[in-house]
Amino acid sequence: MRFVDKLNIRILFSFFNDRGREIIILLNCFQEKENKKKQSSKSYAKAIEVAKERINELVNSGLRLS
């Protein structure tokens, strides 16, 4: 990655247990913009919705939240 200007990057991750070992999984990351409309595909609220969906998928696949 190459950044030319200052960016505000949000990284959403969570800790999970997989057969006795702790792992960290990236759930979502995005550049936070000045335009923070909730309906925007890049809004923080939308990113949290995506992360929650991914957590549910991971839990349903057998991983446990730490």
N, C-alpha and C positions, 0 to 999 in steps of 0.2 A: 504494500500500500504506500502511496505517496500522497502526502497532504501538503498543499501549497499555503493554505491559510489556516487560521485557528478554527477548529471544529469542536463541537460539543457532541461527543459520541456516547450514547447510552448502551450499556451491555447488560442484558438480563440473563442470569444463569441460576442454576440451582444445584444443591448437593443431593446425591442419590446413593443408595446402597445397592451393590450388585454382588451377591454371593459373598457377603462379609467384607467387601472392600468399598471404601468411599470413593465415589467418582463425581466429577463436576461436569455438568452438561450445559453448553451454550443453548439458550432457549430462543433468543432474538437479540439483534443489535440494530441500531439505526442512528442516523444523524438527527439530532434535535434541531428543529427549525424554529424560526420566529413565528410562523403560522401554526398555531396550536389548535386548530379546529378539530373537534372530536371525531368528525366524520372523515378527516384526512387519513389516507392510508399510512402516513408517517407520524401520526399523533402518538403520544405516550399511551393514551387509553387504548388505542388500537393495538399497540405493541404488547400491552399487558394481556389483552384478549388472546392474541396469538400465542404468547408464552403459556397461558393457562391451558389452552388447547393442547399444546405440546407436552405439558406436564401430565395431563390426563392420558394422552397416548402412551407416554413412557410408563406411567403407573399401571395402565392396562396391559402393558407388555411384560410386566413382572418386576420392574424396578420399584424400590421403596424410597420415599423421600427421607432424607436424614434429619 
